[in-house]
Amino acid sequence: MDLKIKLQQLYERVDSLKDQINTEEATKNAFVLPFIQILGYDIFNPTEVIPEFICDIGTKKGEKVDYVIKNNNQPILIIECKHWKENADAHNSQLHRYYHVAKARFGVLTNGHIYNFYTDLEQPNIMDEKPFFTLNLNDIKDSSVKILGKFTKTDYNLESILDSAEALKYIKAIRKEFEKEVAEASDEFVKLLVNKFFDKPLTASRMVTFREYTKKAVSNSINDSISLRLKSALNINENITKDKIPAIENPIDLNNEIPKYITTDEELEGFQIVKAILREKIAAERIAFRDTQSYFGILLDDNNRKPLARLHFNSSNKYIELFHNGKDLGEKILLNSLDGIYNYREQLHTTFENY
């Protein structure tokens, strides 16, 4: 069976059973072991999937990692599991300790629905602080399935995975920097572009002007690209369905203005975190979002009068706006990282309960 179909089936299992899973051990048995099986490893073969693998560290004896996966009798992957309600990023220091002892090149930290994959790109035998790849069963992309396929028993290839890991790491970093420049162009970025055609000194006042020009130029370029792809897709669809579908009374007007905002991966990731927190109180289908030029809004029942939170990620500093004191009394709080959103679980629950 296709790997993506198996993962989708696993997600359905996770989504239907999670409210009945009350312990970390139950999370492992119900969610993580089926995931290992999907990769093609025999969970009943203790020479291939080793549970409770001892990782003695210095004077600490009896330290155990949940699973070690072997391929051709070599340890390739260690997996540390947490309860499905816990943050999959919150315990990487524990996995970090086990990493060099287990002598595997890859480590996975999971809560059963999010799988963070780590390796040692920065320093040999020392696990990187950030994962190079994250698989979210709630949002299975074809690109993620392709990467995961390299970890299966039949297709495991160390060098290929390491090449992909390095590429993923740096592409993600470059994209993050580019999105920062799109949101708020730095002096260095402005100079890099403007100095190619403008041979006069860039005074402070000119820098302000050119910063605005740069922002508009980049935004227009992205919007034109989106518009071009949209037209191309519509033309292809028109050719395929011509004479097969009745004419539409109100066709799409391609001259309408393209939205002046871009929904970023960080905003979507922040939405997923808020959604995960609120899922403890409310069905997922009742949690919606609307992106705007000013903020990324998260709403109850897609109702603008029922804001659950707002993400202000369009500048170098990132804020979450909370409404636990009332929908007209939003409180903006600075975030040092996306994981900081987990600190406001109580406020998010209170906001929902107020409605």
C-alpha positions in Angstrom: 0.0 0.0 0.0 1.2 3.5 -0.8 3.1 5.1 2.1 0.9 8.3 2.1 -2.3 6.2 2.3 -0.9 4.3 5.3 0.0 7.6 7.0 -3.4 9.0 6.4 -5.0 5.9 7.9 -2.7 6.3 10.9 -3.8 9.9 11.3 -7.5 8.7 11.3 -6.6 6.2 14.0 -4.8 8.9 16.1 -7.6 11.3 15.7 -10.3 8.8 16.7 -8.5 7.3 19.6 -6.5 10.1 21.2 -9.2 11.2 23.7 -9.1 7.6 25.1 -5.3 7.6 25.4 -4.3 8.7 28.9 -0.7 7.6 29.3 2.6 7.8 27.5 2.8 4.0 27.3 -0.6 3.9 25.7 0.6 6.6 23.2 3.5 4.4 22.3 1.4 1.3 21.8 -1.5 2.9 20.0 0.3 5.4 17.8 4.1 5.0 17.6 4.4 1.3 17.1 2.0 1.4 14.1 4.2 4.2 12.7 7.3 2.0 13.0 5.4 -0.8 11.3 4.5 1.6 8.4 8.3 2.1 7.9 8.5 -1.7 7.4 10.2 -2.7 10.6 9.1 -5.8 12.6 8.0 -4.5 16.0 7.9 -8.1 17.3 11.6 -8.8 16.3 13.8 -7.6 19.2 16.9 -7.6 17.0 15.2 -5.0 14.7 13.0 -2.9 17.0 14.5 -2.8 20.5 12.3 -1.3 23.2 13.6 0.3 26.4 17.2 0.4 25.0 19.7 1.2 27.8 21.7 4.4 27.3 24.0 4.7 30.3 25.4 8.2 30.4 28.5 8.7 32.6 27.5 8.1 36.2 23.8 7.9 35.2 22.9 4.2 35.0 19.7 2.7 33.7 18.8 5.6 31.3 16.6 4.2 28.6 15.4 5.4 25.2 12.0 4.1 24.1 13.0 2.5 20.9 16.1 1.8 18.8 15.6 0.7 15.2 18.2 -1.4 13.5 18.7 -2.0 9.8 21.2 -4.7 8.7 22.0 -5.1 12.4 23.2 -1.4 12.6 21.3 1.1 14.8 20.0 3.8 12.5 17.3 5.5 14.5 16.4 6.2 18.1 12.8 7.2 19.0 11.8 9.0 22.2 8.0 9.1 22.8 5.8 11.5 24.8 2.1 11.6 25.6 0.1 12.8 22.6 -1.0 16.0 24.5 2.7 17.0 25.1 4.7 19.3 22.9 6.9 17.3 20.6 9.6 19.9 20.9 9.7 20.2 24.7 11.9 17.2 25.5 14.7 17.3 22.9 17.4 17.7 25.7 16.5 14.2 26.8 16.9 12.8 23.3 20.1 14.9 23.0 21.6 12.9 25.9 20.8 9.6 24.4 21.9 10.4 20.9 25.7 9.9 21.0 25.4 6.8 23.3 23.0 4.9 21.0 25.4 5.5 18.0 22.6 6.1 15.6 22.8 8.9 13.0 19.1 9.9 13.5 16.9 10.6 16.4 13.1 11.1 16.5 11.1 12.9 19.2 7.4 12.3 18.9 4.0 12.6 20.6 2.4 10.2 18.2 1.1 12.7 15.7 4.1 15.0 15.2 7.5 13.4 14.5 10.6 15.6 14.7 13.7 14.1 13.0 17.2 15.2 14.2 20.8 14.4 13.1 24.3 15.8 13.7 24.9 18.3 10.9 26.5 20.9 13.1 29.0 18.7 15.1 29.7 15.0 14.7 28.1 12.8 17.3 26.3 15.8 18.9 22.6 16.1 18.0 21.5 19.4 16.5 19.2 21.6 18.5 16.6 21.9 15.8 15.1 19.1 13.7 15.9 19.0 10.0 12.5 17.4 9.2 9.1 17.4 10.8 6.3 15.1 9.9 2.8 16.2 11.0 0.2 13.5 10.5 -2.5 16.2 10.4 -0.8 17.8 7.4 0.9 15.2 5.2 2.7 16.7 2.3 4.0 14.8 -0.7 7.4 16.2 -0.1 7.3 14.9 3.5 6.3 11.4 2.3 9.2 11.4 -0.1 11.7 12.2 2.7 10.1 9.7 5.1 10.3 7.0 2.4 14.1 7.1 2.7 13.8 5.8 6.3 11.8 2.7 5.4 13.5 -0.7 5.8 13.6 -1.4 2.0 14.8 2.1 0.9 17.0 3.2 3.8 20.0 5.1 2.4 22.2 7.0 4.9 24.0 9.2 2.4 20.8 10.2 0.6 19.1 11.1 3.9 22.1 13.2 5.1 22.1 15.1 1.7 18.4 15.7 2.1 18.8 16.8 5.8 21.5 19.4 4.9 19.4 20.7 2.0 16.2 20.9 4.2 18.1 22.7 6.9 19.6 25.4 4.8 16.5 25.9 2.5 14.4 26.4 5.6 16.9 28.9 7.0 17.2 30.8 3.7 13.4 30.9 3.3 13.0 32.2 6.8 15.5 35.1 6.1 13.8 35.8 2.8 10.4 36.0 4.4 11.8 38.5 7.0 13.1 40.6 4.1 9.7 40.5 2.4 7.9 41.6 5.6 10.5 44.3 6.5 13.4 44.9 4.1 16.8 45.4 5.9 19.3 48.0 4.9 21.6 45.3 3.6 18.9 43.8 1.4 18.0 47.3 0.0 21.6 48.1 -0.7 22.2 44.8 -2.4 19.5 45.5 -4.9 19.7 49.3 -5.3 23.5 49.4 -5.8 23.1 47.4 -8.9 21.4 50.3 -10.7 21.7 53.4 -8.6 25.2 55.0 -8.6 24.5 57.9 -6.2 25.2 57.8 -2.4 22.4 56.2 -0.4 21.6 58.9 2.2 19.3 58.2 5.2 16.3 59.8 3.5 17.0 57.9 0.2 17.3 54.7 2.2 13.8 55.2 3.7 12.4 55.8 0.2 14.2 52.8 -1.4 13.1 50.6 1.5 9.5 51.3 0.6 10.2 50.8 -3.1 11.9 47.5 -2.4 9.0 46.3 -0.3 6.5 47.2 -3.0 8.7 45.7 -5.8 9.1 42.4 -4.0 5.4 42.3 -3.1 4.3 43.0 -6.6 6.7 40.4 -8.0 5.2 37.7 -5.7 1.6 38.8 -6.5 2.3 38.7 -10.2 3.8 35.2 -9.9 0.7 34.1 -8.0 -1.6 35.7 -10.6 0.3 34.1 -13.4 0.0 30.6 -11.8 -3.7 31.2 -11.2 -4.3 32.1 -14.8 -2.3 29.2 -16.0 -4.2 26.8 -13.8 -7.6 28.3 -14.9 -6.6 28.0 -18.5 -5.6 24.3 -18.1 -8.8 23.6 -16.3 -10.8 25.4 -19.0 -9.2 23.3 -21.7 -9.9 20.1 -19.8 -13.5 20.9 -19.0 -14.6 22.7 -22.1 -18.0 21.6 -23.4 -18.3 19.3 -20.3 -19.4 21.8 -17.7 -22.2 24.4 -18.0 -21.1 28.0 -18.2 -20.6 29.7 -14.8 -22.9 32.7 -14.3 -20.3 34.6 -12.2 -16.9 33.7 -13.5 -13.7 34.6 -11.6 -12.6 38.1 -12.4 -8.8 37.8 -12.9 -8.6 41.6 -12.8 -9.6 41.6 -9.2 -6.8 42.8 -6.9 -4.6 40.0 -5.5 -4.6 40.0 -1.7 -1.9 42.2 -0.3 -0.7 39.6 2.2 1.1 36.3 2.2 0.3 33.5 4.6 3.6 32.2 5.8 4.6 28.8 7.1 5.3 30.3 10.5 1.7 31.6 10.7 0.3 28.2 9.7 2.6 26.5 12.3 1.4 28.9 14.9 -2.2 28.2 13.9 -1.6 24.5 14.3 -0.1 25.0 17.8 -3.1 27.1 18.9 -5.4 24.5 17.3 -3.7 21.7 19.2 -4.2 23.5 22.5 -7.8 24.3 21.8 -8.6 20.8 20.6 -8.6 19.8 24.3 -11.8 21.9 24.6 -13.4 22.1 21.1 -13.7 20.1 17.9 -11.1 20.9 15.3 -13.6 21.9 12.6 -14.8 24.9 14.7 -11.3 26.4 14.7 -10.7 28.6 11.6 -8.3 31.3 10.5 -8.4 34.4 8.3 -5.2 36.1 7.2 -5.2 39.9 6.8 -2.6 42.6 6.1 -2.3 43.4 9.8 -2.5 40.1 11.5 -3.3 36.4 11.2 -6.6 35.8 12.9 -7.8 32.6 14.6 -11.5 32.4 15.0 -14.3 30.4 16.6 -16.7 29.1 14.0 -15.1 31.4 11.4 -16.8 34.3 13.1 -14.9 37.6 13.2 -16.8 38.5 16.4 -15.3 35.5 18.2 -11.6 35.9 18.0 -9.6 33.1 19.8 -6.2 34.6 19.1 -4.2 36.7 16.6 -0.7 36.2 15.4 1.3 39.3 14.6 4.3 37.8 12.7 4.8 40.6 10.0 7.8 42.2 11.7 11.1 41.1 13.2 9.4 40.7 16.6 6.5 38.2 16.8 3.5 38.6 19.1 0.4 36.6 20.0 -2.7 38.6 20.9 -4.9 36.9 23.5 -8.6 37.7 24.3 -9.1 36.0 27.7 -10.1 39.4 29.2 -12.8 39.9 26.5 -13.0 40.1 22.7 -12.5 43.9 22.8 -9.6 43.7 25.3 -6.9 42.0 23.3 -3.5 41.7 25.0 -0.4 41.4 22.7 2.5 39.3 24.1 6.0 39.1 22.7 7.0 35.5 21.6 10.7 34.4 21.7 9.7 31.4 19.6 6.7 29.6 18.3 6.9 27.2 21.2 6.1 30.1 23.5 2.5 29.8 22.4 2.2 26.7 24.6 2.7 28.9 27.7 -0.7 30.5 27.1 -2.9 27.3 27.2 -4.9 28.6 30.1 -5.7 32.0 28.5 -6.7 30.3 25.2 -9.0 27.9 27.1 -10.5 30.8 29.0 -11.1 32.7 25.7 -13.1 29.8 24.3 -15.1 29.3 27.5 -16.0 33.0 27.5 -18.0 32.5 24.3 
